[in-house]
Amino acid sequence: MHQNAPHPWPQAFGFAVRDARERNGLSIEGLAGTAGQSARMVIGIEHGKRNPSLLTILALAQGLGVSPGQLIESAEARRETAA
């Protein structure tokens, strides 16, 4: 992987969050509010530019009404298909 290339895990996790958010009919601001995060943080995560902490992953999952494992499994599946 090139030094400046984005790491595949945050990108894949961001896609998983965006997919779950859109399936739930939530806006970025709506997810941010339910997860106790800033909209800027959610945008950064969805774009793969932020590497969320465990607590942030737990908050996002709760805000989305899914388990953290579901988000990670979705990210893993996306990463594997992109490879």
C-alpha positions in Angstrom: 0.0 0.0 0.0 1.3 3.4 -0.9 2.3 5.6 2.1 -0.3 8.3 1.3 -3.0 5.9 0.3 -5.9 5.7 2.7 -6.0 2.6 4.9 -8.6 0.1 3.7 -10.2 -0.5 7.1 -11.4 3.1 7.9 -12.7 3.4 4.3 -14.6 0.2 4.5 -15.9 1.0 8.0 -17.0 4.4 6.7 -19.0 2.8 3.9 -20.6 0.4 6.4 -21.7 3.4 8.6 -23.0 5.3 5.6 -24.9 2.3 4.3 -26.5 1.6 7.7 -27.4 5.3 8.1 -29.0 5.5 4.7 -30.9 2.2 5.3 -32.3 3.8 8.5 -33.3 7.0 6.7 -31.0 9.1 8.9 -29.2 12.3 7.9 -25.7 12.8 9.0 -27.0 15.3 11.6 -29.6 12.7 12.7 -26.9 10.0 13.3 -24.6 12.5 15.0 -27.4 13.5 17.4 -28.4 9.9 18.2 -24.8 8.8 18.6 -23.7 11.8 20.6 -21.1 12.8 18.0 -20.5 15.9 15.9 -21.6 15.9 12.3 -18.0 16.6 11.4 -16.9 13.4 13.1 -19.6 11.4 11.3 -18.6 12.9 7.9 -14.9 12.1 8.6 -15.7 8.5 9.5 -17.9 8.0 6.5 -15.2 9.3 4.2 -12.6 7.1 5.8 -10.6 10.0 7.0 -11.1 9.3 10.7 -10.2 6.1 12.6 -12.9 5.9 15.3 -12.2 4.7 18.8 -14.0 1.8 20.3 -16.3 4.1 22.2 -17.2 6.0 19.0 -17.9 2.7 17.2 -20.2 1.7 20.1 -22.0 5.0 20.0 -22.5 4.9 16.2 -23.8 1.3 16.4 -26.3 2.3 19.1 -27.4 5.4 17.1 -27.9 3.1 14.1 -29.7 0.4 16.0 -27.2 -2.3 15.1 -24.5 -4.2 16.9 -20.9 -3.0 16.6 -20.2 -6.5 15.1 -22.7 -5.8 12.3 -20.8 -2.7 11.3 -17.5 -4.4 11.5 -18.7 -7.5 9.5 -20.2 -5.2 6.9 -16.8 -3.3 6.7 -14.9 -6.6 6.4 -17.1 -7.8 3.6 -16.7 -4.5 1.7 -12.9 -4.6 2.2 -12.7 -8.2 0.9 -14.7 -7.4 -2.2 -12.5 -4.3 -2.9 -9.3 -6.3 -2.5 
